[in-house]
């Protein structure tokens, strides 16, 4: 089965990880790091500066990042991925 994310296609059997996360600024220049959405919702409110939201996909050692300005945009992308996986 093949899924498409932002016009890029991936064979699902090759995907080793597929997950959403929040990008937060580390405080060092423009560096960011990934944080779980659960942590942001429970612990991180008003404690970190959010740089964006993303869907991250790993195929072996190869990593793909799809970054969105808002959580709503990321949620729409996740819903599209889920609809493709249900087919």
Secondary structure, 3 states (H helix, E strand, C coil): CEEEECCEEEEHHHCCEEEEEEEEECCCCCCEEEECHHHHHHHHCCCCCEEEEEEEEEECCEEEEEEECCHHHHHHHHHHHHHHHHC
